[in-house]
Each structure stands twice: as C-alpha cells, then as structure tokens.
Amino acid sequence: NARASPEEPVLITRLPGEKTRLIANRKRHVFTVVEDSVGVVFRSLELDGNAHNDHWTVLKRDWWRVNDEVQGGWNGFSLQGKHITVEACIIHHFNSKGVEISTGRYVTVRYNLIYNIGLTSLSGGGGIHRKWAVNFPDNDDPGKFRWDIYGNAIWEVEQRIYSYVPSKSWCYLGIDEGKPISADSTKDKDMKARIAHNLVLFGGVDHIRLMVNPNLQVYNNAVMAEANRSEPSPDGITAKGSAGNPSGGCSTQACVYGG
C-alpha cells in the first residue's frame, strides 16, 4: 500500500519517453479514487473509453434495453477523495464522462485534452462534471479551491440521443445532458472554486453549466459553437441559482463566446 499526503502525493504516470494508453472495460471507470483517499496525482496518461458505436444501430437495437450492446467505458476518472490532481492527460470516447467529481475535495483538473464523450450515451454524460449537491460538515481550507478546472481543451462532448433510464419509467424527449463543463450546487458557504482558461468547443447544449457554488470564479474561458449548427442550438455559459442568488453565486469575467 502506498502512503501519501497532500504534500507528498502518489504519482501515477507513464515511464519517461513512453506512451501509456489505458482502454476502459465496458460500463466501467478506468480510475476510481475512493472517498478515504488523500493525495493522488494522475499525469500524462491516455484514457480510451473505446465507445465506438454507430448512432442508428444504438437507436434501433439498444434504446429500449431489450438488447444492451452499447460499447465503451463509463467514466475516465471518478473522484471521491481529497487532494486529487488530473493533469496533462488525454481522455476520449467515453459513454458518460471524462472526469466526474462527486465527493472529491481539493480536486484539480488541468491541462487535459478531453473529447468525444457521451455521443452515443443513453443516459447523458459530460466532459468534466462536479456532480450532486455535496455538502461538507466542516469549512474548507481558505487557501485552496474545493475544485479547480483550469487550462483544459474540451471538444465534441454532447448528448445526441434522448435519455431513457428504465428504472425511472419515463423518458424526457429533449436533449439536456452532455455538457462539456458542469457544476452542481452546494449549500456550503465557506468554499471557493474556479473554472478558468479553458478552451471549450463544439458542444451540443450549454458549454459551461453552473449552479449555486459560493465564491465560484469563472474567467478567461474561450467557448465556441460549431458554425451554422442546426438544433439543438448550444449556449455558451449559463447559470442557475436560487431565488435569492439568481447568478448561482459566481462571477464570469473575460470569457469569449463565438460560433
């Protein structure tokens, strides 16, 4: 067992001069960092979700789940620990998400290439997703971001098939998943987070989707949609707040939109 700390994390990387490509098993994550983990850095790895599916074949054979033959891994990273960094990785062709942060704290995702995520998913997906309304019983370290999404290039992340989850017994006939960057809400007040210097291209709905996160800094992101795209027509950066906090508790500065 490796012992690690925030100051001396475990490093998972390739050997010098070599290329490492990790191919996901079907419906599995490549890396899961469990909640009790502290101090892990993933660097310079390629994660291939292997979700190479034909759109029309998925609709014809798999949507009703009579057959379920959709190929590909679920997430590249599922992060639940503390002081976790994912940097300089190539993450592509996953059915659900490139990087999923649930109960992770002090998580940094930076300088990665993330593309072709969620294109044939039957339940949505996303590029980098801080998911669930996660609240902590103690205050954050004021000198650290709870999560920091910085300097990534993300493209071709979108939902193209209506979500249908049989356990919910209904289907929403609309495209509302597949966001390149998204952050669910929290009720915590003593925290800060950042989304900055990201290049986000050719999404399907909101390129960056924000909910209530106090002291969230969003700045210097370049967001560009595909020119002359038909429906659905994607948005740039959107925020959904509460009645007393309509902006979602964040500030957006010097962000560039185009298409």
N, C-alpha and C positions, 0 to 999 in steps of 0.2 A: 504494500500500500504506500502510495506517495503522500507525504505530508506537505502541506502548503499553507501559505498565509497571504494576505493582501500584498505584503511587501516582497515575498518570495513565492510567486505562483508557480504551479506546474505548467510547463510549456509543452504543448502538443503541436508538432510541426514536421516538416519534411527534412531529410538529410540535405546538407549543402550540395547544390548542383543537381539535385534530383527533383522529379515531379511526382507528386503523390495525388492520385485520383481515387476517391472512395465512392463506390457505387452503392446506392441505397437498396435495401431489400424492399420488396413490395409492401406497402402500407406500414412502413416503419420509419423512424427517425434515424439519421446517421449518428448524431451525438445527442445524448440526454444528460444534462447536468442536474442532478437531483438537489432538493432543497437544502440539505445539510452541507453541501459542498462549498468550500471557500478557496478562492484563488486559483483560477484556471485561465490560461491564455491559449487560444487556437490561432495559429498563424500559418499563412502561405499554404493552405490546403485547397484542393479542388473537390467539391462535393457534387456528384452527379446523381440526381434523383431518378434518372432513367425513365421518366414519364413520357415516352414517345408513343402517343396514341392518335388514332385518326378520329377527328371530331365527329363525323357522321356515323362511324361504327360505334362509338360510345353512345350516341343518342339512340341508335337502333337496338343495340344489344344490352346496354348496361343501365340506362337511366332508371328503369323500373325495378332494378335489382333482382330480376328473375335470373339474369346472369350478372356476375360482377367480375369482369375480366380487365378492368382498367389497370394498366400497368403503372408502376412508379412508386417511389418512396413518398412518405407523408411530409415530414419537415427535414430540412438540413440540420438545424440546431433547435433543441427545445431546452430553454434555460430557466432554471428554478433556483440556482444557488446565488452566492454573493461574490462580488469582485470577480466577475467573469468578463473576458475580452475575446471578441471575434474580430480578427484583423487580417487584411490582405488575402482574403480567401475568394475563391470563385465558386459560386453557388448557383446551380441551374437545374431546370427540368424536374422540379418537384410538384406533386399534385396539390399540396396545401400551402406551405410557407417555406421561405428561405430561412428566416430566423424568427422564432417565436419566444417571446419573453413573457412568462406568466408571473410566478412569484419571485423572479430574479430581482436582485437589488445591487446597485452599483455595477450595472452592466454596460459595457462599451461595445458598440458595433461600428467599426470604422474601416475605411479604405478597401471595402469589398466590392466585387462585381457580382450582381445578382440579376438573373434574367430567366425568362421562360418559366414562370411559376403560375400554377393554377389554371392553365389554359384548358385542360380537359377535366378539371375537378367537378365532382357532383355535389360539393358542399362548400364552395367558396375557396378562399385562400388569401394569401398576401405575401408581399416581399419581406418586410420587417414589421412585425406586429407585437405591440405591447398589449397583451390580452387580459381580459377580465377586470372587474372592479376590485383591484387588490389594495388592501389597507394594512398597515403595519402597526403594532401596539406601541412602538417607540419612535422617536424622532430620527430623521436621517442625520448623518454626518454633514454639517453645513458646508464643508469643503468639497463635497463630492456630488456628482449628478447621480440621481437614482437610476436613470438610464440616459445614455448618450449615443445618438445616432448621427455620425459625423463622417463626411467625406466619402460617401458611397456612391457608386453609379448603379442605377436600377432601371431596367427597361423590360418591356414585354411581360409585365405582370398584370394579369387581368382574368376575370371570370368571363367565360364565353358560353356557359351552359347554365340554365336555371337550376338553382339549388333544390335538391329534393332529399330530405332526410326521412326515411320511412318511419322512424320512431316518433316523429312529430305529427305524422298523419296528415300533413298538408304540404303544399308547395306554393311558394311565392313566385309568381310568374313575372319576375323582374330581375335585372342584373344589379345587385347592390353589394357584391363582395369583390374580392380581388384587388385590394388597394396596395400600391407599392409600399407606402409607409402609413401605419395607422397606430393610434394610441387610445386605448380605452381609459375610462375615468378612474379617479380615486377620490376618497373623502379626506385623505391626509392633507394637512396644511403645511407642515414643515418639511418640504421637499423641494427639489428643483430638478429639471430635466432639460435636454437640449436636442434639437433637430437642426443641423447646420451644415452648409457646404456640400449638400447632396445634389447630384445630377439625377433627375427623375424623368424618364422619357416613355412616351407611347403607352400610357395606361389606358384603362377602359372606363373607370368611373373617377372618383376622387383620387388624385395622385398622392396627396397627403391629407389624411383624415384625422382630426383632433377632437378629443372630448375633454372633460374637465380634469386638468392637471395643473395645480398651482405652480407658479414660477417656471412655466414652460417657455423656453427661449426657442424661437423659430426664426432663423435668419440665413441669408445668403444661400438659399436653395434655388437651383435652376430647374423649372418644371415646364416641360414641353410636350404637347399632344401631337399625335400624328396629323399632318395636314390633310384637309378635305375628308376627314373621317365621317362616316355615317353613324347613325345611332348604335349604341348609346354614346352621347356626346360627353366626354370626360370633363371634370372640373379640375382646377389647379389645387389650391389649398382650401379646405373647408373646416369649420369648427362648429361643434355642437356643445353648448353649455347648459347651465341650469337657468331657472327663472331669474335668479339674482346675479348670474355670471354668464351672460349670453355669449361671450367670446371664448368660453372654455378655459379661461384663466391663463391664456397665453398671449404673447405678443409676436407679431410677424414683421420682420424688417428686411428690406433689401432683397426680397425674393423676386425672381424673374419668372414670368409666365410667357408662353408662346405656343405656336402651333402652325 
